[in-house]
Amino acid sequence: MSGTGDGSLLSADIRLAGRLDARFFALLDALHRTGSINRAARTAGLSYKGAWLLLEAACNLANEPLLRTATGGAGGGGTQLTEAAIGLLEAWHTLQADQREFLRLQEARLAELPALKGLLRRMSMKTSARNQFAGTVTDLDPGPVSAQVNIGLKAGGEITATMTSAAAKRLKLKKGKEVLALVKASAVVLVTDFAGWQLSARNQLAGTVSRIEKGAVSSLIVVTLPGGAAITATVTNEGVDALGVRVGTPATAVFKAYSVIVAAQP
């Protein structure tokens, strides 16, 4: 059992003998229902060859046969599970049920620790956005078409986001509501010297370059902010050289308000 797609905060994977996992038992279950390795493989999302590799590896380690194969005949042949395999499958289902109950009880305990639950809830979201900041709505200015949202970051500082008024209403945004601010690294521009110029971008977070990960074409530059939060920007290698960026260089991460995606619990 795994995953938090249902909104749960806890997850775990069961493996029997260190190798028999959910994928194997999904195949075994489908084989028990269909009597066909070909159909079972499709049901379990595996190739025919991949299904056989899983089954053969398990059969080679078992003390007794797991499969009973019939060829041709009036019934057209097929593959059935032996009593040993059925017992193994039943044990898996029992373990899954016990694990679900265990995780449910532990999640109930988390409800008694709101600070920890809130932390895990914020960390549970999976997204491709490199920059994720936890914060609280400090100001909301809805207009006929668009809304401006100011988010006070838990690590200090503030981010401004612009969205449609319909989106702000759908997210049920209001002062004091906890939200996540997501910003893609490609949307962040690094400035090391403003030279007296001012920028129109609402978000300008000043900090210090703490890490540079150089790639073949571009680099990831991490800027640590005074409160300890970090923001990452994607910069071409030519841009890194032109800026003369090094670890310890003061830099400001600049991004527009409409580049901020806001996430909120209902």
Backbone as a ProteinNet text record, in pm:
[ID]
protein_1_A
[PRIMARY]
MSGTGDGSLLSADIRLAGRLDARFFALLDALHRTGSINRAARTAGLSYKGAWLLLEAACNLANEPLLRTATGGAGGGGTQLTEAAIGLLEAWHTLQADQREFLRLQEARLAELPALKGLLRRMSMKTSARNQFAGTVTDLDPGPVSAQVNIGLKAGGEITATMTSAAAKRLKLKKGKEVLALVKASAVVLVTDFAGWQLSARNQLAGTVSRIEKGAVSSLIVVTLPGGAAITATVTNEGVDALGVRVGTPATAVFKAYSVIVAAQP
[TERTIARY]
85.7	0	87.8	55.1	136.7	53.4	109.9	51	-31.1	-41.2	-121.2	-220.5	-254.1	-347.9	-485.1	-520.5	-649.4	-644.6	-531.9	-519.3	-462	-431.9	-374.3	-230.3	-183.3	-49.7	53.2	8.3	99.7	88.4	199	198	309.4	295.8	397.3	384.1	491.7	493.2	521.1	447.2	471.7	548.7	650.8	725.4	743.6	698	718.8	847.5	928.2	1056.9	1146.9	1121.4	1207.2	1185.8	1094.7	1079	936	847.4	709	629.4	605.7	542.5	403.4	346	209.4	196	298	291.5	277.9	355.2	348.5	210.5	156.2	28.4	-88.1	-72.8	-174.6	-179.6	-64	-56.6	-115.6	-80.9	-130.7	-282.9	-334.3	-478.1	-549.5	-493.3	-553.7	-548.2	-440.8	-426.8	-529.1	-552.7	-650.5	-790.8	-820	-953.5	-972.5	-865.3	-879.7	-832.8	-740.4	-687.4	-599.5	-557.6	-475.8	-363.2	-240	-126.7	-130.9	-174.1	-182.2	-279.7	-401.6	-501.1	-459.8	-399.7	-355.4	-247.8	-157.1	-50.5	-109.8	-207.7	-270.5	-342.8	-412.2	-485.1	-389.9	-272.7	-175.8	-83.4	-101.2	-18.5	121.9	136.4	268.1	269.5	389.3	402.9	393.6	366.5	358.1	491.6	601	733.3	761.6	724.7	747.4	669.7	546.2	465.9	531.3	580.7	645.9	773.1	847.6	969.5	937.5	831	790.9	747.9	666	613.8	724.5	812.2	919.6	1014.9	1044.7	1134.5	1075.1	942.5	877.3	869	835.3	823.3	957.2	1065.1	1197.4	1237.9	1181.1	1216.5	1119.8	1004.8	903	939.2	891.1	914.4	822.7	713.8	618.7	563.2	507	459.6	353.8	360.7	262	161.1	196.9	111.7	81.8	-37.7	-78.5	-123.9	-51	-78	-138.6	-245.9	-309.4	-295.8	-267.4	-251.2	-358.6	-416	-513.8	-635.6	-693.7	-808.9	-936.9	-1046.2	-1178.4	-1188.1	-1118.5	-1125.1	-1032.6	-949.6	-859.8	-734.9	-709.5	-587.8	-601.5	-489.1	-489.9	-396	-388.3	-299.4	-379	-368	-438.1	-338.4	-381.3	-298.6	-314.8	-205.4	-211.1	-261.6	-287.6	-332	-226.6	-100.7	7	1.6	-21.9	-28.3	-152	-264	-386.2	-366.7	-298.6	-269.2	-180.5	-84.3	5.2	-73	-164.7	-245.8	-338.5	-396.8	-485.1	-406.5	-284.9	-201	-169.9	-147.3	-120.6	-240.3	-360.4	-480.4	-501.8	-473.2	-487.3	-387.8	-263.9	-161.8	-198.3	-252	-294.2	-403.2	-501	-610.4	-556.5	-467	-408.4	-327.7	-255.6	-173.7	-260.4	-369.9	-460.4	-516.7	-551.8	-604.8	-498	-376.2	-266.5	-241.8	-237.1	-213	-328.7	-451.9	-566.5	-555.2	-513.1	-498.2	-387.1	-277.1	-166.3	-203.5	-283.8	-326.1	-421.1	-501.8	-588.5	-504.8	-391.1	-301.6	-243.9	-217.2	-164.8	-264	-393.4	-495.6	-484.9	-422.9	-404.9	-279	-202.5	-80	-93	-171.1	-202.2	-79.9	22.7	141.6	211	228.5	292.7	205.8	75.6	-15.2	-8.8	-5.3	3.6	132.5	242.9	371.4	367.4	316.3	310	215.6	105.1	10	76.3	157.1	225	329.2	392	497.8	446.4	317.3	264	235.8	226.3	196.2	313.8	285.8	388.2	368.5	469.9	459.4	595.5	593.6	719.1	781.1	703.5	757.8	871.5	987	1105.2	1089.5	1024.1	1012.2	873.2	869.1	744.2	759.5	671.2	679.4	548.7	560	443	421.5	297.1	269.3	124	89.4	-46.6	-91.2	-213.7	-266.8	-271.9	-199.4	-198.1	-287.4	-315.4	-401.9	-460.5	-584	-653.1	-728.4	-698.4	-760.3	-830.5	-956.1	-1027.1	-1084.5	-1074.5	-1132.4	-1235.6	-1293.4	-1395.6	-1341.9	-1214.9	-1157	-1044	-953.3	-837.4	-829.9	-751.4	-732.9	-584.3	-544.9	-406.5	-402	-310.2	-299.8	-159.3	-149.2	-19.5	-6.4	108.1	131.1	252.8	232.3	343.7	407.1	535.2	602.8	636.4	627.1	657	803.4	889.9	1032.2	1067.4	965.4	990.1	983.1	943.8	929.1	786.9	762.3	627.8	633.6	533.5	519.6	382.3	376.8	250.8	213.8	89.1	39.3	-79.9	-92.3	-207.2	-279.6	-410.9	-492	-627.3	-709.4	-844.4	-925.2	-1023	-1109.8	-1185.7	-1217.2	-1286.2	-1197.9	-1068	-976.3	-964.9	-956.7	-948.1	-1072.5	-1187.6	-1312.7	-1315.8	-1269.9	-1269.8	-1178.2	-1064.8	-972	-1016.9	-1124.7	-1178.9	-1071.5	-999.5	-891.9	-946.9	-882.7	-916.4	-796.8	-795.9	-685.6	-670.9	-545.9	-518.1	-517.9	-563.3	-567.1	-427.6	-394.1	-264.2	-265.9	-160.9	-151.2	-7.6	8.7	140.9	157.2	274.6	307.1	408.5	374	459.6	513.6	644.3	708.6	808.8	792.9	888.5	1023.8	1130.9	1265.4	1289.2	1224.6	1242.9	1177.8	1087.3	1020.2	1097.5	1206.2	1282.1	1401.9	1413.7	1527.2	1618.4	1748.4	1844.1	1904.3	1911.5	1973.7	2082	2203	2312.8	2347.6	2300.8	2328.9	2218.3	2135.9	2025.3	2074.4	2195.5	2254.9	2159.8	2080.6	1991.7	1857.1	1836.6	1709.9	1608.8	1480.8	1373.7	1297.5	1247.8	1177.2	1028.8	948.3	803.2	758	839.4	800.7	773.7	661.7	622.8	710.8	759.3	833.9	984.8	1052.6	1197.3	1253.9	1308.2	1356.2	1509.1	1565.2	1711.1	1770.5	1884.2	1953.2	2096	2146.9	2286.4	2291.6	2369	2384.2	2451.3	2382.3	2434.3	2476.2	2427.4	2464.6	2446.8	2537.8	2528.4	2546.2	2444.7	2451.3	2459.6	2579	2600.6	2569.1	2491.3	2457.9	2523.8	2485.5	2547.2	2510.6	2387.2	2340.5	2305.6	2241.7	2198.4	2237.7	2224.2	2260	2143.1	2136.1	2040.9	2115.8	2066.3	2130.2	2034.9	2081.6	2000.3	2039.6	1940.2	1960.2	1892.9	1970.9	1916	1875	1751.5	1695.9	1727.9	1717.7	1754.8	1685.6	1560.4	1488.4	1523.5	1609.3	1649.1	1585	1478.4	1416.6	1510.9	1491.6	1576.5	1489.2	1536	1465.4	1564.4	1518	1604.7	1567.2	1667.7	1648.3	1724.4	1667.1	1736.2	1799.3	1930.5	2004.9	2095.5	2102.3	2193	2337.1	2422.4	2562.1	2628	2586.3	2638.9	2594.5	2469.5	2419.2	2493	2527.1	2603	2738.2	2802.7	2933.5	2921.7	2816.6	2798.3	2770.8	2696.2	2666.2	2784.1	2875.3	2987.9	2942	2838.9	2779.3	2867.8	2887.7	2959.9	2889.9	2920.8	2865.6	2909.3	2812.7	2840.6	2806.9	2774.6	2739.4	2599.9	2583.7	2448.7	2368.7	2243.5	2159.4	2014.1	1934.6	1791.7	1714.6	1624.7	1538.9	1414.4	1391.8	1282.3	1185.4	1056.6	956.1	824	746	620.8	511.5	414.2	306.8	225.8	209.1	129.5	205.8	336.3	412.9	395.8	325	304.8	173.5	182.5	64.4	34.1	-90.1	-128	-207.6	-171	-243.4	-300.5	-423.4	-487.8	-574.3	-584	-675.4	-818.1	-918	-1057	-1099.4
-120	0	122.9	218.6	338.6	451.2	575.5	690.2	776.7	902.7	999.2	1066.5	997.6	1055.8	1079.9	1009.8	1028.8	1137.8	1208.6	1315.2	1270.7	1141.8	1095	1143.3	1152.7	1204.9	1094.4	972.3	861.1	759.9	701.2	596.8	497.9	377.3	275.1	170.4	101.5	-6.4	-137.7	-240.3	-374.7	-453.7	-522.7	-614.5	-744.7	-853	-983.7	-1043.5	-1097.4	-1157.5	-1056.8	-928.2	-825.1	-796	-869.8	-849.6	-859.1	-924	-940.4	-818.7	-727.3	-600.6	-590.9	-470.8	-449.6	-482.9	-456.7	-486	-635.6	-715	-860.5	-913.1	-862.9	-914.8	-864.8	-748	-703.2	-799	-845.3	-943.3	-1076.5	-1119.2	-1245.8	-1242.9	-1132.4	-1117.9	-1120.6	-1049.2	-1047	-1185.4	-1257.4	-1392.1	-1485.5	-1469.3	-1552.8	-1530.1	-1403.5	-1369.8	-1404.5	-1394.1	-1411	-1546.9	-1610	-1737.5	-1723.7	-1599.3	-1573.6	-1478	-1518.6	-1429.6	-1307.1	-1326.1	-1213.9	-1107.6	-1151.1	-1056.4	-1000.7	-1083.6	-1038.1	-930.8	-948.4	-850.1	-715.6	-717.2	-591.2	-526	-606.6	-553.7	-489.8	-551	-500.9	-394.6	-360.2	-256.7	-302.7	-432	-488.3	-543.5	-557.4	-626.9	-777.3	-852.8	-998.6	-1053.9	-1002.7	-1047.7	-1007.4	-883.2	-837	-918.6	-957.7	-1040.2	-1174.7	-1235.2	-1366.2	-1356.3	-1248.3	-1232	-1226.6	-1154.3	-1146.3	-1282.6	-1350.5	-1479.5	-1584.8	-1586.8	-1685.6	-1664.2	-1536.7	-1507.6	-1557.3	-1537.4	-1583.3	-1735.2	-1795.6	-1942.1	-2009.4	-1950.5	-2010.4	-2010.2	-1917	-1906	-1979.4	-2019.8	-2084.1	-2230	-2279.3	-2418.9	-2513.7	-2461.1	-2542.9	-2460.9	-2526	-2453.6	-2349.1	-2237.1	-2130.3	-2126	-2182.7	-2177.6	-2317.7	-2331.6	-2456.9	-2421.4	-2469.9	-2431.4	-2547.3	-2517.3	-2615.7	-2567.5	-2658.1	-2619.9	-2685.7	-2606.3	-2660.3	-2718	-2819.6	-2886.6	-2809.6	-2865.3	-2804.9	-2667.5	-2651.3	-2522.8	-2418.6	-2454.8	-2359.8	-2328.8	-2405.4	-2383.8	-2264.4	-2227.7	-2115.6	-2141.4	-2045	-2054.2	-2026.5	-2116.1	-2101.7	-2094.9	-2034	-2030.3	-2161	-2207.2	-2323.9	-2280.1	-2377.5	-2344.5	-2260.9	-2289.5	-2213.1	-2067.3	-2041.9	-1904.6	-1832.3	-1904.4	-1843.9	-1806.8	-1894.2	-1862.5	-1740.8	-1729.2	-1613.2	-1485.8	-1494.2	-1378	-1337.7	-1434.5	-1404.9	-1340.4	-1389	-1328.9	-1183.5	-1154	-1017.2	-925.9	-975.2	-895	-869.1	-968.2	-950.5	-846.7	-855.2	-759	-617.9	-604.7	-472.9	-413.4	-496	-447.7	-405.5	-487.4	-452.8	-323.5	-306.4	-186.3	-61.8	-72.6	41.8	84.2	-12.4	19.3	83	31.2	88.3	233.6	261.4	397.3	489.8	435.6	517.6	560	468	500.7	602.9	588.1	682.7	820.7	823.3	954.1	1021.9	941.6	997.4	1060.2	998.5	1055.9	1188.7	1198.5	1323.8	1438.7	1404.3	1507.7	1576.1	1506.5	1564.9	1649.6	1654	1735	1829.2	1934.7	2019.4	2080.3	2114.9	2176.1	2077.3	1952.9	1850.4	1814.2	1803.8	1771.5	1878.7	2005.8	2113.9	2108.6	2076	2064.2	1954	1837.9	1725	1754.8	1823.4	1858.1	1948.1	2042.4	2132.3	2058.5	1956.4	1884.4	1774.4	1743.1	1627.9	1655.6	1782.2	1813.8	1780.5	1713.4	1680.1	1768.2	1844.3	1937.9	1955.4	1992.5	2013.9	2150.2	2239.5	2371.2	2355.4	2408.8	2392.7	2469.5	2584.1	2669.3	2656.1	2615.3	2600.7	2668.4	2762.5	2838.3	2826.9	2798.5	2796.3	2935.6	2977.1	3109.7	3127.7	3248.1	3283.7	3408.3	3410.1	3526	3644	3749.4	3869.2	3979.4	3973.8	4075.5	4020.3	4053.4	4008	4124.4	4154.2	4268	4216.2	4171.9	4119.9	4231.9	4213.4	4309.4	4241	4312.8	4253.2	4135	4142.9	4038.8	3963.6	4038	3975.7	4010.8	3930.7	3953	3951.5	4035.2	4037.7	3980.7	3887.4	3819.5	3838.4	3888.6	3898.5	3782.9	3716.5	3597.4	3620.5	3619	3629.1	3492.2	3481.2	3351.7	3315.1	3185.6	3140.6	3164.2	3164.2	3187.3	3335.8	3420.5	3564.3	3615.7	3740	3797.2	3780.8	3831.1	3830.6	3808.7	3738.7	3715	3766.1	3829	3876.3	3790.5	3747	3666.5	3736.9	3723.3	3774.9	3658.5	3653.5	3546.8	3604.2	3525.2	3572	3575.3	3662.2	3669.6	3539.3	3473.4	3343.8	3240.7	3242.6	3148.5	3176.4	3303.2	3338.9	3292.6	3304.2	3259.8	3108.1	3039.6	2892.6	2838.4	2906.6	2865.1	2908.9	2989.1	3039.5	3115.3	3202.3	3276.9	3386.1	3402.9	3508.8	3532.7	3644.3	3675.2	3566.3	3525	3424.7	3282.5	3260.9	3124.4	3079.5	2955.3	2899.8	2854.7	2889.7	2856.5	2817	2765.5	2741	2829.1	2889.1	2968.4	2890	2861.1	2782.8	2872.9	2864	2945.4	2857.7	2846.1	2769	2839.5	2759.6	2816.7	2897	2855.6	2925.9	3063	3088.9	3219.6	3320	3275.2	3361.9	3422.9	3555.2	3627.4	3670.8	3647.6	3689.9	3825	3912.4	4044.3	4059.1	4091.1	4111.9	4260.1	4342.8	4486.5	4561.2	4636.9	4710.4	4836.7	4882.2	4999.3	5118.9	5132.9	5247.7	5230.8	5117.1	5093.8	5029.6	5052.5	4987.1	4896.2	4784	4685.8	4685.4	4648.9	4645.7	4519.8	4416.6	4291	4313.2	4263.4	4286.4	4212.8	4097	4013.1	4026.5	4076.7	4095.1	4050.9	3929.4	3870.7	3871.4	3950.7	3966	3862.4	3805.9	3707	3687.6	3568.5	3538	3404.6	3398.5	3273	3170.2	3055.8	2953.1	2825.4	2806.3	2685.3	2706.6	2650.5	2656.1	2514.3	2465.6	2332.8	2353.1	2334.6	2364.9	2242.4	2265	2160.3	2184.6	2106	2117.5	2250.1	2296.7	2418.9	2527.7	2488.6	2586.8	2542.5	2634.1	2607.8	2639.5	2566.7	2598.5	2679	2797.9	2884.6	2901.5	2866.5	2874	2998.8	3080.1	3200.3	3179.8	3189.5	3176.4	3313.2	3322.1	3447.8	3467.1	3588.3	3615.6	3525.2	3486.2	3401.5	3255.3	3217.8	3078.7	3005.8	3062	3000.1	3013.1	2924.9	2927.5	2934.8	3006.9	3015.6	2982.7	2904.6	2855.5	2920.1	2957.7	3014.4	2930.8	2916.4	2851.3	2959	2952.6	3053.6	2982.3	3033.3	2973	2986.7	2897.8	2904.2	3034	3084.2	3212.7	3324.3	3313.8	3413.6	3409.9	3288.7	3275	3344	3319.1	3381.7	3533.3	3580.8	3725.5	3794	3725.7	3784.4	3775.9	3684.2	3663.1	3606.2	3521.2	3468.6	3361.1	3371.1	3269.9	3251.9	3143.7	3123.5	3239.2	3299.2	3414	3546.7	3544.5	3668.6	3715.5	3840.9	3893	3892.3	3851.6	3846.7	3863.6	3913.6	3931.2	3845.4	3762.8	3679.5	3760	3781	3865.8	3780.8	3792.6	3721.3	3797	3788.7	3863.8	3796.7	3873.8	3823.4	3715.4	3728	3627.2	3496	3494.5	3370.1	3284.7	3337.7	3266.3	3187.1	3058.4	2972.8	2950.7	2974.6	2959.8	2831.5	2752.6	2629.2	2643.7	2594.1	2604.6	2482.5	2442.2	2335.5	2390.2	2307.7	2356.1	2404.3
0	0	0	-84	-89.3	-142.9	-123.3	-190.2	-98.7	-138.9	-65.1	-158	-267.9	-363.1	-303.6	-192.1	-128.6	-22.7	-13.2	84.8	217.8	232.5	358.1	370.2	494.8	521.3	539.8	560.4	584.7	471.9	436.7	335	365.6	312.4	333.7	225.1	197.5	99.9	170.5	133.6	186.2	81.1	125	39.1	114.3	57.2	117.1	62.2	152.1	114.7	43.7	66	9.7	-136.4	-204.9	-349.5	-399.1	-323.8	-368.8	-324.1	-418.6	-386.4	-447.1	-440.3	-488.2	-636.7	-714.4	-858.2	-882.8	-807.2	-822.5	-783.9	-671.7	-625.2	-709.1	-772.8	-868.3	-986.4	-1029.1	-1137.5	-1094.1	-972.8	-921.6	-907.6	-858.2	-841.3	-976.2	-1074.2	-1207.7	-1272.1	-1248.7	-1304	-1240.8	-1112.1	-1042.3	-1098.4	-1138	-1188.4	-1335.4	-1414.8	-1560.2	-1610.6	-1540.9	-1588.1	-1710.7	-1741.5	-1860.3	-1824.9	-1850.6	-1821.5	-1911.9	-2035.1	-2128.7	-2077.3	-2038.7	-1988.2	-1852.7	-1768.6	-1636.7	-1648.9	-1744.2	-1765.5	-1804.8	-1895	-1936.5	-1818.8	-1739.7	-1624.5	-1524.1	-1504.4	-1406.6	-1463.8	-1591.6	-1653.4	-1684.9	-1717.7	-1748.5	-1890	-1945.9	-2072.6	-2046.7	-2149.8	-2135.1	-2084.8	-2141.4	-2099.2	-1954.5	-1920.3	-1784	-1682.8	-1718.5	-1628.7	-1605.3	-1712.4	-1698.5	-1614.9	-1630.8	-1551.4	-1401.7	-1367.2	-1226.4	-1174.4	-1252.3	-1208.3	-1198.8	-1297.2	-1296.4	-1180	-1148.6	-1037.4	-906.3	-888.8	-767	-763.1	-875.9	-880.9	-852.6	-898.5	-877.1	-730.1	-651.8	-510.2	-418.8	-473.9	-391.4	-363.9	-249.2	-213.7	-288	-340.5	-415.5	-530.5	-631.5	-750.5	-715.8	-786.8	-769.4	-884.1	-998.1	-1116.1	-1167.2	-1223.8	-1287.3	-1427.6	-1527.1	-1665.5	-1742.5	-1816	-1904	-2046.7	-2137.8	-2278.6	-2362.4	-2455.2	-2549.1	-2479.8	-2543.7	-2485.7	-2508.9	-2456.8	-2477.3	-2413.3	-2302.4	-2233.6	-2291	-2385.1	-2449.8	-2370.5	-2266.6	-2189.6	-2095.8	-2034	-1941.6	-1826.1	-1736.7	-1620.5	-1493.9	-1396.6	-1270.4	-1155.5	-1046.9	-927.2	-850.2	-793.7	-706.5	-568.5	-482.7	-347.2	-274.4	-300.6	-236.4	-278.9	-407.1	-458.3	-405.2	-397.8	-344	-197.5	-122.4	18.1	30.5	-60.2	-60	-89.7	-185.6	-222.8	-108.2	-41.9	71.3	186.2	208.7	313.2	280	150.6	106.9	134.5	100.2	122.6	271.6	354.6	498.9	550.5	503.6	544.7	501.1	380.9	332.6	421.3	457.1	542.2	678.9	735.4	865.3	856.8	745.4	729.9	715.7	639.9	624.8	760.4	842.3	973.9	1062.4	1054.3	1131.4	1091.7	961.5	914.7	951.7	949.1	988.4	1134.9	1220.5	1362.2	1384.2	1309.2	1325	1273.5	1167.7	1115.7	1214.2	1284.5	1387.1	1499.1	1528.8	1630.2	1582.4	1452.3	1398	1415.5	1410.8	1426.7	1562.9	1658.2	1791.8	1799.1	1689.7	1682.7	1563.3	1576	1459.8	1392.4	1470.9	1410.3	1317.9	1364	1282.6	1162.7	1186	1075.9	967.7	1009.6	912.1	832.3	901.7	832.6	728.5	766	672.6	557.6	586.7	481.6	377.7	424.2	329.7	247.5	307.8	239	147.4	157.8	85.9	-61.4	-99.2	-238.3	-328.8	-440.6	-538.5	-661	-695.4	-806.8	-871.7	-999.4	-1070.6	-1039.3	-975.5	-941.2	-840.5	-874.7	-787.9	-656.2	-663.1	-545.3	-483.8	-358.4	-284.9	-149.2	-121.2	3.3	80.3	208.5	294.8	351.2	356.5	409.1	446.4	479.5	521.6	445.4	400.5	330.8	428.2	393.7	478.7	423.5	293.7	234.2	105.5	79.4	-40.9	-100.5	-227.9	-295.9	-421.5	-407.8	-525.3	-611	-739.9	-833.1	-919.6	-1016.7	-1103.6	-1184.6	-1223.8	-1308.5	-1238.3	-1175.4	-1112	-964.3	-892.7	-749.4	-717.8	-624.9	-578.5	-437.6	-416.5	-287.5	-233.8	-113.1	-46	51.8	45	126.7	214.5	344.4	437.3	455.4	423	430.3	574.1	604.8	739.9	774.7	672.1	696.4	695	676.9	670.1	528	511.6	377.9	327.6	208	152	2.3	-49.3	-192.4	-235.4	-351.3	-407.2	-527	-531.4	-642.9	-705.8	-837.7	-910.1	-975.9	-960.6	-1019.8	-1056.4	-1121.4	-1151.1	-1021.4	-1017.3	-900	-880.6	-993.1	-984.2	-914.9	-944.8	-881.3	-732.1	-694.4	-552.7	-478.2	-543.8	-481.9	-470.1	-574.3	-573.3	-464.1	-441.2	-335.9	-196.5	-191.7	-64.9	14	-58.4	5	95.1	207.4	301	391.5	460	549.8	655.7	677	778.3	726.9	602	549.3	510.3	545.2	508.6	363	290.9	148.4	115.1	-5.1	-61.3	-183.8	-198.1	-316.8	-398.8	-524	-612.8	-723.3	-746.5	-850.4	-924.5	-1054.6	-1132.9	-1136.5	-1134.5	-1136.7	-1264.3	-1373.6	-1501.5	-1501	-1405.1	-1398.4	-1314.1	-1251.3	-1161.1	-1235.9	-1228	-1285.8	-1172.1	-1189.1	-1087.5	-1124	-1025.5	-1044.2	-938.8	-983.7	-888.6	-873.8	-968.8	-961.3	-1035.1	-960.6	-1023.3	-1095.5	-1060.2	-1125.1	-1126.9	-1021.8	-1012.2	-1079.5	-1147.2	-1216.1	-1120	-1147.9	-1074.8	-1169.5	-1115.2	-1197.2	-1163.6	-1263.5	-1244.1	-1170.1	-1167.2	-1102.8	-954.2	-904.9	-767	-666.7	-706.1	-611.3	-633	-530.7	-536.2	-401.2	-397.6	-273.1	-272.1	-183.9	-176.9	-83	-125	-42.8	-89.2	-65.9	-100.8	-173.3	-279.6	-353.6	-262.2	-243.8	-153.9	-226.5	-348.8	-422	-571.8	-650.5	-796.6	-850.1	-921.8	-983.4	-1134.6	-1188.1	-1329.6	-1415	-1521.6	-1615.8	-1749.3	-1848.8	-1980.6	-2048.1	-2027.4	-2093.7	-1993.1	-1883.7	-1784.4	-1644.3	-1552	-1412.9	-1321.8	-1211.3	-1105.2	-1000	-972.9	-873.3	-756.3	-638.6	-517.2	-438.7	-408.1	-328	-193	-86.2	48.2	100.1	147.3	195.8	343.9	396.3	535.2	637.5	610.7	705.9	697.8	601.6	588.2	472.2	414.1	297.4	177.6	79.3	-40.3	-164.3	-264.7	-391.9	-502.6	-598.9	-705.8	-839	-915.2	-1048.1	-1150.5	-1269	-1379.9	-1466.7	-1482.8	-1559.3	-1658.8	-1780.9	-1878.5	-1828.1	-1870.7	-1828.2	-1872.8	-1991	-2036.4	-1942.4	-1895.1	-1801.6	-1668.8	-1622.7	-1497.2	-1510.6	-1626.1	-1648.4	-1658.4	-1727.1	-1744.3	-1610.7	-1523.4	-1392.7	-1297.4	-1325.7	-1235.6	-1101.5	-1107.6	-984.8	-923.7	-793.6	-717.6	-583	-517.5	-383.5	-294.2	-227.1	-142	-206.7	-338.2	-408.4	-366.9	-328.7	-302.8	-433	-425.2	-545	-504.9	-599.2	-576.4	-675.5	-624	-708	-743.1	-872	-919	-1000.3	-970.8	-1050.4	-1041.2	-1147.7	-1155.5	-1072.3	-1033.2	-947.9	-1019.1	-1151.2	-1220.8	-1241.5	-1206.8	-1213.8	-1088.8	-990.1	-864.7	-871.7	-847.6	-838.2	-691.3	-652.5	-511.7	-494.8	-394.6	-361.2	-221.2	-202.6	-71.6	-47.4	78.6	116.9	116.2	84.5	83.2	221
[MASK]
++++++++++++++++++++++++++++++++++++++++++++++++++++++++++++++++++++++++++++++++++++++++++++++++++++++++++++++++++++++++++++++++++++++++++++++++++++++++++++++++++++++++++++++++++++++++++++++++++++++++++++++++++++++++++++++++++++++++++++++++++++++++++++++++++++++++++

